[in-house]
């Protein structure tokens, strides 16, 4: 079973703001799973890929969407 976490935990996991994650989703840069009640969830596997790209330097603090663009549009 795939582990899913909500936006607050996801943002803490990545070390970015919840606002950044919302922006990535809004801009179509990163997929999000939605519950029937409208809550957003991310898979830990996807977050691990994003985090790895951040650690490898594929991340610009001035352009946080670049991480999502690198990972989520594959």
Buried (B, 14 or more C-beta within 10 A) or exposed (E): EEEBBEBEBBBEBBEBEBEBBBBBBEEEBBEBEEEEEEEBBBBBEBBEBBBEBBEEEBBEEEEBBBBBBBBBEE
